[in-house]
Amino acid sequence: MRFAGRFPLRFGGPDRTHDQEHQALLNALAPGWDVSEGTELWVEARVDAMVATMIWAVNRRLANQRVPLRMIDDLEDWEQVTALRPTPVDTMRERRQRLAAKLRGIANNAINDIIDTCSTALGANFEGLEAPTTANWITYWPGVNPGPPGYEFASNRAHVCIHTNKNGLAEEDFLRKRTMVIDLLDHMRPSWMTFTVGVGAGVGASHVCNVGIVNQTII
């Protein structure tokens, strides 16, 4: 049924495709046959229309299997193709978002593609992307004990900061999402770019080698 006016949602009722296909068959047969309701030909046309409707539904489902954000049957296969390994606690929505971001990153790695990838994977937890000035491209290399002490140097690699938030997320869920984004960006970034993913809205771009996945605060 539908509410009066321009209400956007439909509740209940059969698929209109069935009725449309049925009427199309009746119109095609009408010039030479009695297709009034209740006749044998009317019933046969109704059954044939159901078959056609099922084919339309299958085609729509198959079409969705080529759209990462709508995949159902082929999702697991595409995860294997793209080397994604979902965890038992990942929702279907999260898995689809991760795949969509992964497929986009395979062929495109411009800044706008990186933004779209982060937005797709993080959803409402994505705040934005910032490209700090070259004066702030500082990398800290940790010391080794025993061994040489730590030191810092100015990096000549472009650096971007992906700002996130923890709104509505438990700590474990946030870390899982953040790790997922780091993995996606690691596969799609240009060779001349490095990145930091974390919480904060500062202008810094400091990066600590080998511990970037641990520290959550962009400094």
C-alpha positions in Angstrom: 0.0 0.0 0.0 1.0 3.6 -0.5 0.1 6.6 1.6 -1.7 9.5 -0.1 0.5 12.3 -1.4 4.2 12.1 -2.2 5.3 9.8 0.6 8.6 8.3 -0.5 8.4 4.8 1.0 6.4 1.8 -0.1 5.1 -0.7 2.4 4.0 -4.3 1.5 2.3 -5.4 -1.7 3.7 -7.5 -4.5 6.5 -6.6 -6.9 4.9 -4.3 -9.5 7.2 -5.9 -12.1 5.0 -9.0 -12.0 1.9 -7.0 -12.8 3.6 -5.0 -15.5 5.0 -8.1 -17.2 1.6 -9.8 -17.0 -0.2 -6.9 -18.6 2.4 -6.7 -21.3 1.8 -10.4 -22.2 -2.0 -9.9 -22.2 -1.7 -6.9 -24.5 0.4 -8.9 -26.9 -2.1 -11.8 -27.0 -5.3 -9.7 -26.9 -5.6 -9.1 -30.7 -6.1 -12.8 -31.4 -7.1 -14.4 -28.1 -9.5 -14.1 -25.3 -7.4 -12.9 -22.4 -10.2 -11.9 -19.9 -9.5 -12.6 -16.3 -10.1 -16.2 -15.2 -9.4 -17.8 -18.6 -6.7 -20.4 -19.1 -4.7 -18.1 -21.2 -4.9 -15.4 -18.6 -3.5 -17.8 -15.9 -0.7 -19.0 -18.2 0.3 -15.5 -18.9 0.4 -14.8 -15.2 2.8 -17.8 -14.7 5.0 -16.6 -17.6 5.0 -13.1 -16.1 6.3 -14.6 -12.8 9.1 -16.3 -14.6 10.1 -13.1 -16.4 9.9 -11.2 -13.0 12.3 -13.8 -11.4 14.7 -13.3 -14.3 14.6 -9.5 -13.7 15.3 -10.0 -10.0 18.2 -12.4 -10.7 19.7 -9.8 -13.1 19.4 -7.1 -10.6 21.1 -9.3 -8.0 23.9 -10.2 -10.4 24.4 -6.5 -11.2 24.8 -5.7 -7.5 27.5 -8.3 -7.3 29.7 -6.0 -9.3 29.1 -3.1 -6.9 31.3 -3.5 -3.8 28.9 -1.7 -1.5 26.1 -4.0 -2.5 27.8 -7.3 -2.8 26.4 -10.4 -1.1 27.2 -13.6 -3.0 30.6 -12.5 -4.4 31.9 -10.6 -1.4 34.0 -13.4 0.0 35.5 -14.2 -3.5 36.5 -10.5 -4.0 38.0 -10.4 -0.5 40.2 -13.3 -1.5 41.2 -11.7 -4.8 42.2 -8.4 -3.1 43.9 -10.1 -0.2 41.5 -8.8 2.4 41.1 -10.8 5.6 38.0 -9.9 7.6 37.8 -10.7 11.3 34.9 -12.6 12.9 33.6 -9.4 14.4 33.5 -7.4 11.1 30.0 -6.5 9.9 28.9 -7.0 6.3 28.8 -3.2 5.9 32.4 -2.8 7.1 33.5 -5.6 4.8 31.8 -4.0 1.8 33.3 -0.6 2.7 36.8 -2.1 3.0 36.5 -3.8 -0.4 35.2 -0.6 -2.1 38.1 1.3 -0.7 40.5 -1.4 -1.8 39.2 -1.6 -5.3 39.4 2.1 -5.7 43.0 2.2 -4.5 44.2 -0.4 -7.0 44.0 2.0 -9.9 43.8 5.5 -8.4 46.1 7.1 -5.8 45.6 10.8 -6.2 44.8 12.9 -3.1 41.0 12.9 -3.9 41.1 9.1 -4.2 42.8 8.8 -0.8 40.1 11.1 0.6 37.4 9.0 -0.9 39.0 5.8 0.3 39.2 7.1 3.9 35.7 8.4 3.8 34.3 5.1 2.5 36.2 3.0 5.0 35.7 5.2 8.1 32.3 6.7 7.4 31.3 9.2 10.1 34.6 8.7 11.9 36.5 10.4 9.1 37.2 14.1 9.8 39.4 15.1 6.9 42.8 15.0 5.2 45.5 17.5 5.7 48.7 18.1 3.8 51.2 19.8 6.2 53.8 22.2 5.0 57.2 20.9 4.1 58.7 22.6 7.2 56.8 20.0 9.3 57.9 16.9 7.5 59.9 15.6 10.4 60.6 11.9 11.0 61.8 10.5 14.3 63.9 7.4 14.1 64.0 5.5 17.5 67.2 4.6 19.1 68.4 1.0 19.7 69.7 -0.2 23.1 72.4 -1.3 22.8 73.2 0.6 19.7 73.0 4.1 18.1 70.7 6.7 19.8 67.6 8.0 18.2 67.6 11.0 15.9 65.2 13.1 13.8 65.5 14.3 10.2 63.5 16.3 7.7 61.8 14.0 5.3 61.6 14.7 1.6 58.5 12.6 1.2 55.1 14.2 0.9 53.2 13.6 4.1 49.4 13.6 4.7 47.5 13.4 7.9 44.2 11.5 8.1 42.2 13.0 10.9 39.7 10.7 12.6 37.4 10.6 15.6 36.2 8.0 18.0 32.5 9.0 18.0 30.3 6.0 18.8 33.2 3.6 18.8 34.7 1.5 21.5 38.5 1.5 21.7 38.8 -1.9 20.1 36.5 -0.9 17.2 38.4 2.3 16.6 41.7 0.5 16.5 40.3 -2.0 14.1 39.0 0.7 11.8 42.3 2.6 12.0 44.3 -0.5 11.2 42.1 -1.2 8.2 42.7 2.3 6.8 46.4 2.1 7.3 46.4 -1.2 5.4 44.4 0.3 2.5 46.5 3.4 2.3 49.7 1.3 2.4 48.6 -0.5 -0.8 47.4 2.6 -2.7 49.7 5.5 -1.8 52.2 6.7 -4.3 55.8 5.8 -3.6 56.6 9.4 -2.7 54.0 9.7 0.0 53.8 8.7 3.7 50.9 9.2 6.0 49.7 9.4 9.6 46.3 8.2 10.7 45.0 9.3 14.1 42.9 11.5 16.3 43.6 15.2 16.4 43.2 18.3 14.3 46.7 19.9 14.6 49.0 21.0 11.8 51.8 18.7 12.7 53.1 15.8 10.6 55.6 14.2 12.8 56.1 10.5 12.3 57.8 8.0 14.5 59.3 5.1 12.5 57.9 1.7 13.2 55.4 2.9 15.9 53.0 4.8 13.8 50.3 2.2 14.1 50.5 2.4 17.9 50.3 6.1 18.6 46.7 7.4 18.0 47.4 11.2 18.4 48.6 13.2 15.4 51.4 15.5 16.7 
